[in-house]
Amino acid sequence: MTASVAVLYRAWTEDFDRWFAAPGHVRMKPEVEAPFYFAVEHEETRYPHYGRFLRLDPERLVELTWVSPGTKGAETVVTVELLPGKVRLTHAGFPDETSMKQHEEAWPAVLAQLDQKMTAG
């Protein structure tokens, strides 16, 4: 990652529509237990995502629940550890192997997009 940990923390807690969510389709307050909603657009389809923040440690860690069509409605947990030059992301609690594999394949591209969009001038 070339973005600073401060920029990456804001990306996960305040700037979701700069890198991942559809602009104007984010309802998010960076507070523990605060519920959030955002939508992702892919090939003209909007996919809703829901969750709540579990742990927030500014510029170090974001942990949140993640419910989406890809998790088949199951509440999974995403843990994002922010380190200088890298992000360590763990996503757990999938309802089945297929859902886990889909996310395992998607996250590297999502993280590359995060770094690219948050460092673009």
Backbone as a chain_set.jsonl record, in Angstrom:
{"seq": "MTASVAVLYRAWTEDFDRWFAAPGHVRMKPEVEAPFYFAVEHEETRYPHYGRFLRLDPERLVELTWVSPGTKGAETVVTVELLPGKVRLTHAGFPDETSMKQHEEAWPAVLAQLDQKMTAG", "coords": {"N": [[0.839, -1.171, 0.0], [0.508, 2.191, -0.814], [-0.779, 4.358, 0.207], [-1.141, 6.33, 3.178], [-1.456, 5.175, 6.625], [-3.317, 6.725, 7.954], [-4.927, 7.737, 5.878], [-5.91, 5.319, 4.885], [-7.345, 4.381, 7.103], [-9.408, 6.319, 7.238], [-10.561, 5.71, 4.797], [-11.816, 3.261, 5.288], [-13.654, 3.982, 7.214], [-14.954, 6.408, 6.736], [-14.78, 7.268, 4.069], [-15.899, 5.49, 2.186], [-17.285, 5.694, -0.232], [-15.441, 6.775, -1.917], [-13.8, 4.803, -2.867], [-14.981, 2.236, -2.939], [-17.832, 1.886, -2.518], [-20.904, 2.81, -4.179], [-21.162, 6.155, -5.204], [-22.946, 8.363, -3.085], [-24.412, 6.36, -1.921], [-23.951, 5.525, 0.729], [-24.247, 5.071, 4.146], [-22.873, 5.762, 6.978], [-21.344, 5.841, 10.105], [-18.503, 6.32, 11.949], [-18.449, 4.688, 14.58], [-18.287, 2.443, 17.318], [-20.471, -0.276, 17.288], [-22.249, 1.141, 15.734], [-24.57, 0.933, 13.163], [-24.207, 0.347, 9.614], [-24.668, 1.058, 6.113], [-24.043, 0.375, 2.717], [-23.859, 0.504, -0.853], [-22.712, -1.413, -3.582], [-21.872, -1.038, -6.934], [-21.963, -3.045, -9.774], [-21.576, -3.935, -13.035], [-23.995, -2.586, -13.769], [-25.71, -3.374, -11.749], [-26.861, -3.03, -8.45], [-25.552, -3.837, -5.344], [-26.475, -4.417, -2.095], [-24.893, -3.815, 1.07], [-24.439, -4.457, 4.493], [-23.81, -3.761, 7.967], [-21.986, -3.413, 11.074], [-19.811, -1.523, 13.125], [-17.338, -3.146, 14.994], [-14.874, -2.928, 16.337], [-12.758, -0.125, 16.656], [-9.732, 1.333, 16.161], [-8.076, 4.046, 15.828], [-6.154, 4.591, 12.957], [-4.974, 2.113, 13.137], [-6.613, -0.242, 13.336], [-9.604, -1.656, 12.03], [-12.58, -3.221, 12.628], [-15.369, -4.953, 11.539], [-18.767, -6.006, 11.035], [-20.108, -7.817, 8.237], [-22.499, -8.052, 5.93], [-23.906, -9.295, 3.079], [-25.11, -9.924, -0.323], [-23.203, -11.732, -1.213], [-22.398, -13.031, 1.094], [-24.531, -14.476, 1.579], [-26.449, -13.496, 3.281], [-25.449, -14.052, 5.79], [-23.922, -12.91, 8.801], [-20.809, -11.916, 8.622], [-17.36, -11.386, 9.632], [-15.085, -8.801, 9.18], [-11.771, -8.0, 9.557], [-9.489, -5.454, 9.605], [-6.247, -4.739, 9.605], [-4.083, -2.096, 9.916], [-1.015, -1.28, 8.718], [2.189, 0.285, 8.314], [2.681, 0.65, 4.927], [1.219, -1.635, 4.287], [-1.818, -3.618, 4.357], [-3.509, -5.826, 6.409], [-5.937, -8.067, 5.922], [-8.593, -9.896, 7.23], [-11.218, -12.102, 6.757], [-13.938, -13.616, 8.081], [-16.23, -16.301, 9.053], [-17.974, -17.311, 7.131], [-20.877, -18.713, 5.48], [-20.561, -20.923, 3.876], [-18.261, -22.862, 1.836], [-18.152, -21.976, -0.839], [-18.936, -19.253, -0.774], [-16.858, -18.275, 0.834], [-14.619, -18.732, -0.838], [-15.238, -17.075, -3.043], [-15.028, -14.513, -1.904], [-12.371, -14.604, -1.046], [-11.061, -14.606, -3.492], [-11.863, -12.129, -4.485], [-11.039, -10.046, -2.707], [-8.176, -9.27, -3.029], [-8.196, -7.709, -5.446], [-9.985, -5.715, -4.702], [-8.586, -4.462, -2.611], [-6.376, -3.517, -4.044], [-7.655, -1.648, -5.641], [-8.52, 0.08, -3.631], [-6.056, 1.213, -2.713], [-5.168, 2.443, -5.073], [-7.255, 4.303, -5.712], [-7.332, 5.881, -3.399], [-4.917, 7.139, -3.398], [-4.813, 8.531, -5.698], [-4.571, 11.639, -7.348]], "CA": [[0.0, 0.0, 0.0], [1.242, 3.449, -0.807], [-1.539, 5.316, 1.015], [-0.769, 6.329, 4.594], [-2.421, 4.491, 7.479], [-4.396, 7.683, 8.25], [-5.812, 7.737, 4.705], [-6.561, 4.012, 4.828], [-8.335, 4.335, 8.173], [-10.559, 7.109, 6.773], [-11.195, 4.982, 3.685], [-12.662, 2.204, 5.855], [-14.615, 4.483, 8.198], [-15.65, 7.623, 6.305], [-14.673, 7.537, 2.627], [-16.21, 4.265, 1.439], [-17.729, 5.988, -1.597], [-14.301, 7.195, -2.753], [-13.038, 3.673, -3.405], [-15.665, 0.945, -3.016], [-19.288, 2.014, -2.618], [-21.462, 3.73, -5.177], [-21.313, 7.499, -4.649], [-24.281, 8.69, -2.621], [-25.074, 5.172, -1.383], [-23.266, 5.135, 1.959], [-24.727, 5.602, 5.421], [-21.85, 5.187, 7.844], [-20.804, 6.677, 11.177], [-17.432, 5.519, 12.55], [-18.604, 4.474, 16.017], [-18.505, 1.037, 17.661], [-21.871, -0.72, 17.284], [-23.065, 1.931, 14.806], [-24.87, 0.196, 11.931], [-23.932, 1.059, 8.367], [-25.176, 0.536, 4.841], [-23.511, 0.92, 1.479], [-24.157, -0.31, -2.03], [-21.66, -1.547, -4.578], [-22.416, -1.228, -8.282], [-21.15, -3.881, -10.662], [-22.31, -4.258, -14.266], [-25.318, -1.963, -13.697], [-26.51, -3.936, -10.657], [-26.477, -2.5, -7.147], [-25.528, -4.883, -4.325], [-26.462, -3.815, -0.761], [-24.033, -4.349, 2.121], [-24.832, -3.95, 5.801], [-22.965, -4.213, 9.063], [-21.784, -2.501, 12.199], [-18.42, -1.516, 13.564], [-17.089, -3.888, 16.23], [-13.71, -2.318, 16.994], [-12.105, 0.953, 15.917], [-8.513, 1.832, 16.786], [-7.637, 4.957, 14.773], [-4.905, 4.381, 12.215], [-4.401, 0.798, 13.444], [-7.488, -1.395, 13.141], [-11.044, -1.529, 11.839], [-13.242, -4.522, 12.588], [-16.774, -4.715, 11.267], [-19.531, -7.116, 10.481], [-20.279, -7.659, 6.794], [-23.622, -8.838, 5.432], [-24.106, -8.942, 1.674], [-25.558, -11.079, -1.108], [-22.097, -12.682, -1.289], [-22.324, -13.831, 2.321], [-25.827, -15.164, 1.632], [-27.174, -12.981, 4.432], [-24.765, -14.353, 7.048], [-23.113, -11.833, 9.353], [-19.405, -12.291, 8.685], [-16.542, -10.37, 10.302], [-13.899, -8.338, 8.467], [-10.79, -7.328, 10.401], [-8.514, -4.759, 8.771], [-5.12, -4.227, 10.374], [-3.367, -1.098, 9.126], [0.408, -1.235, 9.027], [2.874, 1.083, 7.296], [2.972, -0.038, 3.675], [0.375, -2.788, 3.985], [-3.072, -3.881, 5.047], [-3.761, -7.254, 6.639], [-7.384, -8.222, 5.984], [-9.108, -11.227, 7.541], [-12.676, -12.143, 6.61], [-14.296, -14.911, 8.669], [-17.616, -16.578, 9.404], [-18.785, -17.58, 5.938], [-21.841, -19.8, 5.627], [-20.139, -22.101, 3.114], [-16.976, -22.807, 1.127], [-18.3, -21.188, -2.07], [-18.927, -17.849, -0.374], [-15.506, -17.962, 1.286], [-13.727, -18.693, -2.006], [-15.551, -15.88, -3.832], [-14.443, -13.356, -1.232], [-10.923, -14.777, -1.073], [-10.618, -14.205, -4.827], [-12.198, -10.728, -4.754], [-10.391, -9.069, -1.845], [-6.947, -8.648, -3.558], [-8.539, -6.653, -6.41], [-10.622, -4.628, -3.945], [-7.525, -3.747, -1.902], [-5.601, -2.779, -5.051], [-8.496, -0.501, -5.994], [-8.451, 0.971, -2.476], [-4.801, 1.96, -2.73], [-5.131, 3.277, -6.274], [-8.197, 5.423, -5.639], [-7.053, 6.763, -2.262], [-3.669, 7.876, -3.645], [-4.963, 9.3, -6.94], [-4.693, 13.075, -7.091]], "C": [[0.889, 1.241, 0.0], [0.517, 4.524, -0.007], [-1.104, 5.214, 2.475], [-1.829, 5.593, 5.414], [-3.573, 5.426, 7.844], [-5.405, 7.719, 7.111], [-6.576, 6.422, 4.624], [-7.623, 3.87, 5.917], [-9.593, 5.11, 7.763], [-11.299, 6.396, 5.647], [-12.178, 3.939, 4.212], [-13.756, 2.721, 6.772], [-15.434, 5.677, 7.731], [-15.736, 7.793, 4.796], [-14.972, 6.319, 1.757], [-16.612, 4.555, 0.001], [-16.622, 6.581, -2.466], [-13.626, 6.002, -3.421], [-13.843, 2.39, -3.6], [-17.157, 1.083, -3.29], [-19.689, 2.974, -3.734], [-21.616, 5.103, -4.532], [-22.769, 7.786, -4.281], [-25.037, 7.532, -1.999], [-24.331, 4.616, -0.172], [-23.944, 5.833, 3.132], [-23.824, 4.972, 6.471], [-21.379, 6.228, 8.847], [-19.751, 5.841, 11.887], [-17.497, 5.479, 14.075], [-18.87, 2.987, 16.258], [-20.0, 0.8, 17.873], [-22.779, 0.116, 16.385], [-23.313, 1.107, 13.54], [-24.51, 1.03, 10.708], [-24.58, 0.33, 7.201], [-24.347, 1.167, 3.738], [-23.89, -0.025, 0.35], [-22.957, -0.285, -2.96], [-22.342, -1.752, -5.918], [-21.434, -2.033, -9.102], [-22.029, -4.278, -11.835], [-23.782, -3.838, -14.164], [-26.259, -2.586, -12.659], [-25.968, -3.378, -9.349], [-26.625, -3.605, -6.101], [-25.449, -4.242, -2.93], [-25.536, -4.573, 0.197], [-24.44, -3.683, 3.431], [-23.838, -4.431, 6.848], [-22.963, -3.211, 10.187], [-20.318, -2.602, 12.578], [-18.303, -2.247, 14.898], [-15.944, -3.278, 17.037], [-13.135, -1.254, 16.074], [-10.913, 1.435, 16.732], [-7.863, 2.732, 15.735], [-6.22, 4.69, 14.274], [-4.214, 3.064, 12.544], [-5.307, -0.353, 13.038], [-8.944, -0.958, 12.95], [-11.597, -2.948, 11.789], [-14.739, -4.26, 12.478], [-17.456, -5.989, 10.828], [-19.83, -6.782, 9.033], [-21.38, -8.621, 6.364], [-23.906, -8.368, 4.016], [-24.698, -10.138, 0.932], [-24.471, -12.162, -1.188], [-21.914, -13.525, -0.043], [-23.633, -14.574, 2.56], [-26.616, -14.773, 2.883], [-26.533, -13.272, 5.769], [-23.96, -13.144, 7.5], [-21.683, -12.35, 9.522], [-18.639, -11.156, 9.358], [-15.295, -10.086, 9.472], [-13.02, -7.586, 9.462], [-9.715, -6.756, 9.49], [-7.448, -4.178, 9.69], [-4.315, -3.315, 9.462], [-1.931, -0.998, 9.618], [1.088, -0.372, 7.974], [3.203, 0.234, 6.062], [2.119, -1.252, 3.37], [-0.892, -2.819, 4.827], [-3.176, -5.388, 5.211], [-5.266, -7.398, 6.857], [-7.735, -9.679, 6.244], [-10.623, -11.152, 7.455], [-13.116, -13.54, 7.038], [-15.798, -15.044, 8.873], [-18.528, -16.871, 8.234], [-19.723, -18.766, 6.134], [-21.445, -21.065, 4.877], [-18.831, -21.822, 2.374], [-17.054, -21.923, -0.121], [-18.219, -19.695, -1.77], [-17.526, -17.426, 0.069], [-14.553, -17.808, 0.105], [-13.968, -17.447, -2.852], [-14.925, -14.636, -3.204], [-12.925, -13.427, -1.235], [-10.348, -14.33, -2.416], [-10.831, -12.721, -5.083], [-11.368, -9.73, -3.944], [-9.08, -8.502, -2.4], [-7.233, -7.521, -4.558], [-9.164, -5.454, -5.713], [-9.554, -3.807, -3.222], [-6.632, -2.973, -2.865], [-6.356, -1.522, -5.471], [-8.476, 0.539, -4.871], [-7.199, 1.839, -2.556], [-4.744, 2.916, -3.924], [-6.021, 4.506, -6.128], [-7.887, 6.384, -4.49], [-5.739, 7.518, -2.432], [-3.735, 8.683, -4.937], [-5.189, 10.768, -6.592], [-5.896, 13.62, -7.676]], "O": [[1.884, 1.318, 0.721], [1.136, 5.501, 0.415], [-0.743, 4.137, 2.948], [-2.958, 5.408, 4.96], [-4.699, 4.964, 8.027], [-6.612, 7.73, 7.354], [-7.77, 6.418, 4.323], [-8.685, 3.297, 5.675], [-10.709, 4.615, 7.922], [-12.524, 6.473, 5.557], [-13.254, 3.756, 3.643], [-14.695, 1.987, 7.084], [-16.507, 5.935, 8.277], [-16.68, 8.407, 4.299], [-14.359, 6.143, 0.704], [-16.321, 3.762, -0.895], [-16.853, 6.86, -3.642], [-12.949, 6.167, -4.436], [-13.419, 1.526, -4.368], [-17.679, 0.451, -4.208], [-18.91, 3.826, -4.163], [-22.147, 5.206, -3.427], [-23.692, 7.499, -5.043], [-26.187, 7.696, -1.589], [-24.11, 3.41, -0.056], [-24.179, 7.041, 3.101], [-23.98, 3.801, 6.816], [-21.055, 7.357, 8.48], [-20.063, 4.758, 12.382], [-16.719, 6.135, 14.766], [-19.592, 2.349, 15.491], [-20.686, 1.573, 18.542], [-23.971, -0.175, 16.284], [-22.364, 0.636, 12.915], [-24.509, 2.26, 10.759], [-24.977, -0.832, 7.294], [-23.992, 2.344, 3.808], [-24.199, -1.195, 0.571], [-22.279, 0.733, -3.102], [-23.278, -2.543, -6.031], [-20.236, -1.749, -9.128], [-23.089, -4.878, -11.658], [-24.689, -4.625, -14.436], [-27.466, -2.348, -12.692], [-24.756, -3.268, -9.168], [-27.68, -4.228, -5.984], [-24.454, -3.588, -2.616], [-25.417, -5.797, 0.139], [-24.747, -2.492, 3.465], [-23.112, -5.4, 6.627], [-23.792, -2.304, 10.259], [-19.674, -3.631, 12.376], [-19.078, -1.996, 15.821], [-16.034, -3.133, 18.256], [-13.037, -1.453, 14.864], [-11.073, 1.892, 17.864], [-7.173, 2.238, 14.844], [-5.258, 4.582, 15.035], [-3.025, 2.897, 12.274], [-4.839, -1.334, 12.461], [-9.437, -0.038, 13.603], [-11.137, -3.775, 11.002], [-15.302, -3.456, 13.221], [-16.827, -6.92, 10.324], [-19.812, -5.616, 8.638], [-21.219, -9.84, 6.425], [-24.122, -7.179, 3.782], [-24.781, -11.236, 1.483], [-24.775, -13.354, -1.226], [-21.342, -14.613, -0.106], [-23.824, -15.213, 3.595], [-27.34, -15.581, 3.464], [-27.015, -12.792, 6.795], [-23.382, -12.435, 6.677], [-21.388, -13.115, 10.44], [-19.2, -10.093, 9.623], [-14.549, -10.996, 9.11], [-13.473, -6.653, 10.124], [-9.105, -7.479, 8.702], [-7.707, -3.247, 10.453], [-3.915, -3.713, 8.368], [-1.672, -0.676, 10.778], [0.609, -0.303, 6.842], [3.912, -0.768, 6.153], [2.267, -1.853, 2.306], [-1.012, -2.146, 5.851], [-2.957, -6.139, 4.26], [-5.806, -6.912, 7.85], [-7.24, -10.581, 5.568], [-11.239, -10.244, 8.013], [-12.715, -14.534, 6.432], [-16.537, -14.059, 8.869], [-19.742, -16.696, 8.339], [-19.406, -19.707, 6.863], [-21.925, -22.154, 5.193], [-18.369, -20.684, 2.305], [-16.106, -21.197, -0.42], [-17.503, -18.961, -2.451], [-17.062, -16.342, -0.283], [-13.77, -16.859, 0.056], [-13.016, -16.828, -3.329], [-14.356, -13.802, -3.908], [-12.261, -12.405, -1.41], [-9.269, -13.74, -2.466], [-10.061, -12.109, -5.823], [-11.029, -8.664, -4.458], [-8.871, -7.298, -2.25], [-6.573, -6.483, -4.515], [-8.906, -4.31, -6.086], [-9.618, -2.578, -3.224], [-6.175, -1.879, -2.533], [-5.76, -0.458, -5.635], [-8.421, 1.74, -5.135], [-7.282, 3.064, -2.473], [-4.32, 4.064, -3.788], [-5.584, 5.626, -6.393], [-8.155, 7.581, -4.6], [-5.472, 8.454, -1.678], [-2.812, 9.44, -5.241], [-5.915, 11.089, -5.651], [-6.155, 14.817, -7.554]]}, "num_chains": 1, "name": "protein.A"}
